[in-house]
Amino acid sequence: MKRLVIWSVAGVLIAGVTGLMVVNAQQSQGPALIAGDSPVTEDQVRTKLQTDGWSDVQIYRDGRYFQVTASKNGQPGKIVVDAQTGRLRAGADDDDDD
């Protein structure tokens, strides 16, 4: 009976660790706005976007993400940047197709 409990607890722990690894891997799949996979500041995001031709850059902090609205070539766009990795959030529309 003791062995069954120990193996059950071990199985739950292994499943939990595997789940965390999958979630972390999925969060970093977006393309890098700022290379390095390290934390970035609002100023770094603003500077990078302005260098890439974005104007009227407005940044709002939303937990671990920067919600960005800006214009490029007269077209408005929205970008979501992970403040912990400098990557665009997977599925975020960066309107940078030009």
C-alpha positions as CSV (number, residue, x, y, z in Angstrom):
1,M,0.0,0.0,0.0
2,K,2.8,2.4,0.9
3,R,4.5,1.7,-2.5
4,L,1.3,2.5,-4.3
5,V,1.1,5.9,-2.6
6,I,4.7,6.7,-3.3
7,W,4.4,5.8,-7.0
8,S,1.2,7.8,-7.3
9,V,2.8,10.9,-5.7
10,A,5.9,10.4,-8.0
11,G,3.7,10.2,-11.0
12,V,1.8,13.3,-10.1
13,L,5.1,15.2,-9.6
14,I,6.5,14.0,-13.0
15,A,3.3,15.1,-14.7
16,G,3.4,18.5,-13.1
17,V,7.0,19.1,-14.0
18,T,6.3,18.0,-17.6
19,G,3.4,20.4,-17.8
20,L,5.4,23.3,-16.5
21,M,8.1,22.6,-19.1
22,V,5.6,22.6,-21.9
23,V,4.0,25.9,-20.8
24,N,7.4,27.6,-20.5
25,A,8.5,26.3,-23.9
26,Q,5.3,27.6,-25.5
27,Q,5.6,31.1,-23.9
28,S,9.0,31.7,-25.5
29,Q,8.0,30.6,-29.1
30,G,7.2,34.1,-30.4
31,P,9.8,35.9,-32.5
32,A,12.3,38.0,-30.7
33,L,11.7,41.8,-30.7
34,I,14.8,42.3,-28.7
35,A,17.4,39.5,-28.9
36,G,18.7,37.8,-25.8
37,D,15.7,36.1,-24.0
38,S,16.3,38.3,-21.0
39,P,14.1,40.9,-19.3
40,V,13.5,44.2,-21.2
41,T,12.4,47.6,-20.1
42,E,9.7,49.9,-21.5
43,D,12.4,52.2,-22.8
44,Q,14.1,49.4,-24.7
45,V,10.9,48.4,-26.3
46,R,10.1,52.0,-27.3
47,T,13.6,52.6,-28.7
48,K,13.5,49.3,-30.7
49,L,10.1,50.1,-32.2
50,Q,11.0,53.7,-33.1
51,T,14.2,52.4,-34.7
52,D,12.1,50.0,-36.8
53,G,10.0,52.8,-38.1
54,W,7.1,52.8,-35.6
55,S,5.7,56.2,-34.4
56,D,3.2,57.3,-31.8
57,V,4.3,54.4,-29.6
58,Q,2.1,54.0,-26.5
59,I,3.1,51.3,-24.0
60,Y,1.0,49.9,-21.1
61,R,2.2,47.3,-18.7
62,D,-0.1,44.4,-18.2
63,G,1.4,41.9,-15.8
64,R,4.5,40.4,-17.5
65,Y,3.6,41.9,-20.9
66,F,3.9,45.3,-22.5
67,Q,0.7,46.1,-24.5
68,V,1.9,48.4,-27.3
69,T,-0.1,50.5,-29.8
70,A,1.8,52.3,-32.5
71,S,1.7,53.3,-36.2
72,K,3.9,52.3,-39.1
73,N,3.6,53.7,-42.6
74,G,0.3,55.4,-41.4
75,Q,-1.2,52.0,-40.4
76,P,-2.1,51.5,-36.7
77,G,-0.9,48.3,-35.0
78,K,-0.9,46.4,-31.8
79,I,2.0,44.5,-30.4
80,V,2.3,42.4,-27.2
81,V,5.9,42.0,-25.8
82,D,6.9,39.6,-23.1
83,A,8.8,41.8,-20.6
84,Q,10.7,38.8,-19.3
85,T,12.1,37.6,-22.6
86,G,11.8,40.5,-25.1
87,R,9.8,38.2,-27.4
88,L,6.5,39.0,-29.1
89,R,3.7,37.0,-27.5
90,A,2.8,34.0,-29.7
91,G,-0.1,34.9,-31.9
92,A,0.3,38.6,-31.4
93,D,-0.3,40.7,-34.4
94,D,2.7,42.9,-35.0
95,D,1.5,44.3,-38.3
96,D,5.2,44.3,-39.5
97,D,4.5,42.7,-42.9
98,D,5.9,45.5,-45.0
